[in-house]
Amino acid sequence: MLTLTILYGHPENPDAFETYYANTHLPLADKISGDLRREYTKFLSDPMGGQPAFYRKAEFWFESPEAMQNALGSPEGMAASADLGNFATGGVSFLVGMIG
């Protein structure tokens, strides 16, 4: 099993980010099929009360590398990926990991 983790840097305008993310980007991402599970996280302060290293995280679980490639390579996956530049002003990092 694989996880795809998407880490969003701190946006220039958090309110604009949240509005776009909720109303435009997540509906695009929700059209992607082939994942087993997904979670969306907004980070709070770090344990010492400071700014967290990242602003948000999206995580998708896939049964296999092929399932992940099929999902991301689908028209829905490509549309969600292409949309990142429209709102993710703090940058985006992608990590793929194997569970187990």
C-alpha positions as CSV (number, residue, x, y, z in Angstrom):
1,M,0.0,0.0,0.0
2,L,1.2,3.5,-0.8
3,T,0.4,7.0,0.5
4,L,0.6,10.2,-1.5
5,T,1.2,13.1,0.8
6,I,0.7,16.7,-0.5
7,L,2.1,19.4,1.8
8,Y,1.1,23.0,1.3
9,G,3.4,25.8,2.3
10,H,1.9,28.8,4.0
11,P,-0.1,30.9,1.5
12,E,0.2,34.6,1.0
13,N,-3.4,35.0,1.8
14,P,-4.8,32.2,4.1
15,D,-8.4,33.4,3.7
16,A,-8.3,33.3,-0.1
17,F,-6.5,29.9,0.1
18,E,-9.2,28.4,2.3
19,T,-12.1,29.8,0.2
20,Y,-10.5,28.5,-3.0
21,Y,-9.5,25.2,-1.5
22,A,-13.0,24.4,-0.1
23,N,-15.0,25.7,-3.0
24,T,-12.9,24.9,-6.0
25,H,-10.0,22.6,-5.4
26,L,-11.5,20.0,-3.1
27,P,-14.5,19.4,-5.5
28,L,-11.9,18.7,-8.2
29,A,-9.9,16.4,-6.0
30,D,-13.1,14.6,-4.9
31,K,-13.6,13.5,-8.5
32,I,-10.4,11.5,-8.5
33,S,-11.2,7.8,-8.0
34,G,-9.0,4.8,-7.3
35,D,-7.8,5.7,-3.8
36,L,-8.8,3.7,-0.7
37,R,-8.9,6.6,1.7
38,R,-8.1,10.3,1.9
39,E,-7.7,12.8,4.6
40,Y,-7.3,16.6,4.6
41,T,-5.5,18.3,7.5
42,K,-5.0,22.0,8.5
43,F,-2.1,22.3,10.8
44,L,-2.2,24.2,14.1
45,S,0.8,25.7,15.9
46,D,3.8,23.5,16.6
47,P,4.2,22.0,20.1
48,M,6.2,25.1,21.2
49,G,3.5,27.5,20.0
50,G,5.3,28.5,16.8
51,Q,4.2,28.4,13.2
52,P,4.1,24.8,11.8
53,A,6.4,23.9,9.0
54,F,3.5,23.5,6.6
55,Y,0.0,25.0,6.3
56,R,-2.1,22.0,5.1
57,K,-1.7,18.4,4.2
58,A,-3.7,16.1,1.9
59,E,-3.1,12.4,2.0
60,F,-4.3,9.7,-0.3
61,W,-3.9,5.9,0.2
62,F,-3.6,3.6,-2.8
63,E,-3.5,-0.2,-3.1
64,S,-0.5,-0.2,-5.6
65,P,1.8,2.1,-7.6
66,E,-0.4,1.3,-10.6
67,A,-3.5,2.5,-8.8
68,M,-1.8,5.7,-7.9
69,Q,-0.6,6.3,-11.4
70,N,-4.0,5.6,-12.9
71,A,-5.7,8.0,-10.5
72,L,-3.2,10.8,-11.0
73,G,-3.0,10.3,-14.7
74,S,-6.8,10.3,-15.1
75,P,-8.4,13.5,-16.5
76,E,-9.7,14.2,-12.9
77,G,-6.2,13.8,-11.4
78,M,-4.6,16.0,-14.0
79,A,-7.2,18.7,-13.5
80,A,-6.6,18.7,-9.8
81,S,-2.9,18.9,-10.3
82,A,-3.2,21.7,-12.9
83,D,-5.3,23.7,-10.4
84,L,-2.5,23.9,-7.7
85,G,-1.0,27.0,-9.3
86,N,-4.3,28.8,-9.0
87,F,-4.2,29.0,-5.1
88,A,-1.1,27.3,-3.6
89,T,1.0,30.5,-3.3
90,G,3.2,29.0,-0.5
91,G,4.3,26.1,-2.7
92,V,3.5,22.4,-2.7
93,S,5.6,19.3,-1.9
94,F,4.7,15.8,-2.8
95,L,5.8,12.6,-1.0
96,V,5.1,9.0,-1.8
97,G,5.6,6.4,0.8
98,M,5.1,2.7,1.3
99,I,3.1,1.5,4.3
100,G,4.6,-1.4,6.2
